[in-house]
Amino acid sequence: MPSDRWALVSLALSMLLSSLGVSIANIALPTLAQAFAASFQEVQWIVIAYLLAITIMIVSVGRLGDVMGHRPVLLAGIFLFTAAAFLCGVAPTLWLLIAARVAQGVGAAILMALTVALVRDIVARERTGSAMGLLGTMSAVGTALGPSLGGVLIAGLGWRSIFLVMALLGALNLLLAHRCLPVQGQRAKIDRTGFDSLGTLLLGLTLAAYALTMTVGGGHFDRLNIVLLLAAVLGCGLFLLVEATAASPLIRLSAFRDAALSASLVMNALVSTVMMATLVIGPFYLSRALGLDAALVGIVMSIGPMISILTGVVAGLIVDRLGAQFILVVGLVEMAAGSFALSALPAMFGVAGYIVAIAVLTPGYQLFQAANNTAVMMDVRADQRGVISGMLSLSRNLGLVTGSSVMGAVFALASGTIEISTARPAAVSAGMRIAFAVATVLIVVALGIAAASRALASWPSPPGEAP
């Protein structure tokens, strides 16, 4: 039905906006440092604040959608994202801009969690894979579009325009979502017994401690990082204790007894760790080892997002045709081949080898994402879709944060230098080879988890336990 198509367009635009919020701000950091007479470390918080807000809030806002209804919470999230983008565009000081970016990140968390949750309300079961593929494509479009659109806007209208354009797109999306998203998904039988405030606070503090562990210190793991990591471990333990006794827990711990769900979350984190490694390591390898100038590095680095755009919807169609479980394994096998190729081919064939490896890795990632999201969300109860979707997004974000820090550290260690920007080409090549050998091992581990999950799912249930 046309209304269903327009509802899916609204969800796709929501996903685009949430990823655009990261990529379009990155390009503005040098301009913002000059505009506010601030250091690079200070303006970096414009990006970090947004990502931290998403990571900390994404499960909680998913649960809020389950309690209050997915449609009204998504509409509130679009409004918050839009209003915060406008405030970013008119902010008179750097710290007000960063505060507005925190609010925009909370809005983006709602967009990410509830777009996936609402797919099952508007799309027929047999078309779920196609819809998930479309959302993956729109996320890639937002990532790829940000630098070019941001560059044009900054050059022509100034840095404020990048946020005001997001506000304009958000207002359009709010109108579209209000008119087209179905209301029938909001039923009185949805569990409204309460919202787990203590669990939400503990999870937020735990995730904040972990994310800060991985982002502060400028690449050095010192005393502050250790304290933050210990705080994250303690917070995780307290959170599990609270959830075990809460009347209406944020996350039902019994969900982790589902081997398929637990496996999907771990695989999602591992895969995201590897994909982030390409974004962190790639520019250094292309510039330092292969000697490309900044313009050529940008062109080569854009190939991955462009492939994602071209293959996302196709991946969803393949999932619908051949089944999520089979395609999930195919995607992981392709990613393992692509990671191994990144460790070997660039050293033999230079830029051509790098491009070929990325052309193998990226479609595999799109196949995995479409299949994994479909497999997880296909049979989730309506009153759990928000929180499960949030957990999927959280596992991806934790993988991105971990990949940025841990895989970057592996690369630097393998290169034999702390300051990678001054390392010799041969050392950078060695770091690239070893880092993506490690990435290949991570994908092989994900394949092992997939196989073990399928084996456990095939075992008969114990007597008296529902299958």
N, C-alpha and C positions, 0 to 999 in steps of 0.2 A: 504494500500500500504506500502511496506517496507520503502520507504522514509519518509512516515508519521510516522512510528514507530520510526525511527531514530531521527526525529525531536522531537518527544515526549520524547525520551531518553535524548536529549540535554536539554530540559526544565526541566526534572526530575533532571539531574545532576546540573543544575543551582540552583534549589531549595535546593538540598543537600548541595552545597557549601555555600550558604548563612547562613544556620543553623549551619553547621560545623564551620563557622567562629566564632561563639559564644562559642560553647561547647568545642572546642579543645583548645581555649585560656585559659579557666577557669582553666584547670588542670595544666597549666604552671605557674600560678601566684606565688606559693612559690619559684619555680626555678628562675623565673625572678627577684623576690625581692632579691634573693641572688646574681644573676649574675650582677645586676646593683647597689647593695648595697643600695636598696631603701626600704621605708616602705611599708606595705601592702596597706595603703590608696593610695600611689602613683601608685603602679602597678595595682590597681583596675581600673585605668583609661584606661588600655589596653582593658578592656571589656566595660567599660562605654562609651568610645569614639566611639567604633564601634556601640553600640546600639543607642547612641544619633544621630549619622550620619544617621542611617537608619530611625529613627523616624522623624527627621527633614526633610529629603529629599524625603521620599517615595512618597508623593503625587505629588511633583514638577517633579520628574523624570518620573512618570506615565504620566503627562500632556506633558512633553517633547517628550515622545514616541508617543503620539497622534498627536503632531504637526509635528515631523520629521520622523515618521514611527517607528513602534514597532521593526522591525527586526534590522535596523541599530543602534538604541539606545541600544537594548539588547546586540548586538555585542560589542559596545563601553563599556557597563557596565561590560561584561565578561573580556574585555581587562584591564579595570581599576582595577577590583578585582584582576586579575592575577598579574599585575605589582605592585600593592600595597602589595600583599602578598610577592612577591620577595623582595621588599624594607624592609618589616618587618623582613624578614629572614636575611638581611645583615646590619640592623640598628646598628650603633655603640653606640648609647646612648638611654636611656629610652624615652626621649622626641621626638626624631626622630621616634622611634618605635610607639609612641602614634599618631604622625602626620600621619604616614603611615596607622595606623589603622582607622583614620578618612576617608582617601581616600578609604580604603577597604570597610568601611561601606557605603560610597556613591555607590560604585560598587554593594554591596549586596542589597541596596535599589532598584537599577535598576533590579537586578535579581529577587527579590521578586515581584515587581510590574508587570513586563512585561512577566514573565513566565505565570502568570494567564491570562494576556491580550491576549497572543498569542495562548492559547489553542483553542479559537474559530476559529482561522485561519487554524488550522491543524487537528482538530477533528470534526467528524460529530456531529450534534446537539444531536442525541440520545445517544452518547457516552461521552457527556460532564461530567456527574457525575463520570464515571470511571476515566477520566483524572484528575479531581479534587481530587479524592481519591488517585490516584497515587502520585500527588504532595504533599498531606498531609502525605503520607507514607514516601516519601523521606525527608521531613522536619523532621519527627520523627527519621529516620535513621541517619541523620546528628547530631541530638541532642544526640542520644544514642551512636553513633560511636565515637564522639569527645573524651570523657574521656579515653576510652580504647586505641584508636589509639594514642592519645596524650601521654599517659603514656608510651606506648611501644617506640615511637619515641624519647621521652626525655631521657628515660633510655639508649637507644642504640646509638643515634646520637646527642643528645643535643637539647636544646630548639629551635634553629634556624630551625631545620628540620621540625617542625610542620607547619611553614609558607611556607617553600620551597615545601613541599608536596602539600599544597593548590595551590601554583603557578603552579606546574606540572599538577594537576587536572584541573586548570583553563585553561591552554594552550590546553589540550586535549579537553575541552569543547568548547573553541573558534574555534578550527578546525572543530569539529562536527557541531556546530551551523552554521558556515559559509557555510558548504557544504550541510546541510540538511534542514535548516529553509526555508520555502517558501518565495519567493519574491513577490508573487501576492497580498499579503496583503497591499503593499505600493501603494496607488492610488493617483493620482494627486488631486482628489477631497477632500482629507483630509484637514481640516481647517488649513491653514498655515498663518493666518492673523496676528499672533504675539504671543509672549510669555509674560505672565503677570509677569514682573520682580518685580514690587512693591508688588504684591500679594504674590509672591514666597518668597520675603525677609521678609514680615510681618508674613507669616505663619511659616517660619523657626525660626524667633525670638520668636514667641509665643510658638511654640512647645519646643524650647530649654528652655525657662523659665519654662514651666510646667514640663518638664522632670527633670530639675535641682531642682525644688521644691520638687520632689518626691525622689531625690537621694542624695542630699547634707544634711549634718547635722548629719550623723551617727545615724539616727533613732529619733533625737530630732527635733521638729518643732519649730524653734526659729525665731528671727527677720528677718534673711536672707531669710528663707523659705516664710515668709509672704510677703516680698517685691517681691520675684520672682513670687509668686502666683498672686499678684496684677498686676504685669507686664504681666503675661499670660492673665489675664482677660481683661486688657486694649488692649493688642495686638489682642485678639480675636475680640473685638469690632471694632478696626480699620480695621482689615482684612475684616470683613463683610461689612463695609462701602465702602472699595475699590472695593471689588468684585461686589457690587451692581451697580457700575458705570463703571467698566472696559469694554473696547471694546471686549477683548478676555480674559475673566476671567480664573484664574487657576481652580476654582471650580464654576460651574454655580449654583447659589443659588436656581434656579428653580428645580434643581435635588432633593432638600430636600422636595419639595412638593410631591414627590413620597413616599407615606407612607411605601411601602414595602422596599425601599432602606434605608430610615431613620431608620426603625425598624431593618433591618439587621445589620446596623452599630452599633446601641446601643446594640443589643443582642450579637454581636461579642465581644464588649468591656466587657460586663458583664461576658460572658463565659470565656474569657481570664483571667479576674481578678480571677475567681475561680480556674482555672487550675494553675495559678502562685502560688496561696495559697498552693497548694499541694507541690510545689517545695520549698517554703520558710519555711513552717511549718513542713512538713514531717520529715526532718532530725532531728530537735530538738525533736519532739515527740518520734521518734524511739530511739534516743540515751538517752534522759533525762528521759522519762516516762517509756519506755519499756526496757531500759538498754542494748541495742544492741551495740556491738563494731563497729568501723568505717567500717570494711570490710562488716559486715552484713547489716549495714545501706546502703552502696553502692549497695549491691545485691538487697535489697528490693526496693530501689529507682529506680533501673533499670527496674523493672517490668512494670511500666507505659509506658515508651518509647517502650519496647518490645511489649506490647499489641497494641500500636499505629501502629507499623510496621506491625503487623499481621492483623489488622482490617481495615487499611486505604483503600486499594484497594477494599476490600469486601464492605465497606461502600459506595464507589462510585458506585459499581455495583447495590447495593440495591436502591440507589437514581435513577439510570437509570430505574430500573424496576418498582418502586412504586411511583416515583414522589418526587420532592424536597420539596414541602410544607408539605406533610404528614410526610416525614422522618425527617424534621427539628423539628417538634413537638415531634416525637418519641425520637429523640436524646436529646432534652431538658428534657423530662420526665425521661429518663434514667439517665441524669446528676443530676437531682433533687434527684432521689433515691440514687445515688452514694454519693452525698454530705451529705445527711442525714445519710447514712450508715457510712461515715467517722466520723460523730459527735457521733455515738452511738456504732458501732460494735467494734472498737479497745479497748474501755473501758471494754467490756464484754469478748472478745475473744483474745485480745492481737494482736500479729503480724498477725495471721490468719484472724482476723477481718479486719485489715488494708488492707491486700492483697485482700480480697473479695470486700471491698468497692472500691478500685482502679480498680478492674476488672469489676465493674459495671460502674464507672464513665468514664473511658477512652474510651471504645467503643461508649458511648453516645456522647462524645466530637468529635470523628471521624465522626459519623453520622451527627452531627450538622454542622461540618466544611464542609464536602462534599456537604451537602444539601444547606447550606447558600451560599457558593461560587457559586454553580450551579444556584441557584435561582437568584442571583444578576447578574451574567455574561451572562446568557443565551440569553437575548434579548437586551443587551447594544449595541448601535451603534458603529461601528468600530472606529470612531474618538473620542470616549469617554471611550474606554475600558481601556486604560492606567491609566487615572486619577481615574476611578471607582475602578479598581483593587488596585491602590495605597491607596485609601480611606479605602478599606477593610483591607489592611495590616496595615494602620495607626491605625484604631480602635482596631485591635488586639494588636499592640505594646503599645498603650496607656493603654489597659487593663492589659498588663503584667507589665508595670511600676507602675500602680496604685495598682495592686495586691501585688506586692513586698513590697510597702510601707504601704498602708492602711490595707491590711489583716494582714501584719506583726504586725502593731500597734494594731489591734484588738486582735490578739493572745497574745501580750505582756500585754495589758491592762486586758484581761480576766484572764491571769495567775497571775495578781497582782504584777508584778515585771518589772523593767526596764531592768535588766540584765538577759535575759532569759537563758543564758548558765549556770547560777548558781541556777536556780529556782528548787524548790522541785518537785519530780515526780508528786505528787498530783496536784500541781498548774499547771504544764504543761498539765496534762490530762484535767483539767478544761478549760484551754485556748484552747486546741484542740477541745473540745466539743462545746464551744461557737463560736469559729471562723468558724467551718463548719456548725453550725446552721445558722450563718449569710450568709455563702456561699449558703446554701439551699434557703434562702430567695431571694438572688440575682437571682438564676436560676428560681425560681417561678415568679419573676418580669419579667424575659426574656420570660417565657411562656405567661404571661399576655400581653406582647408587641406583641408576635406572634399572639395571638388570636385577639387583637385589630387591628393589621395590616390586617389580613384576613377579618375582619368585614368591615373595611374602604374600602378595595379593592372591596368588593361586592356591595358597594353603587353605585347607578347610578351617572354619571357625571352631573354637572350642565349644563343647556342649553348653547350651544355655545362652550363648552369646550370639547376637545378631550378626549375620554375614555382612 
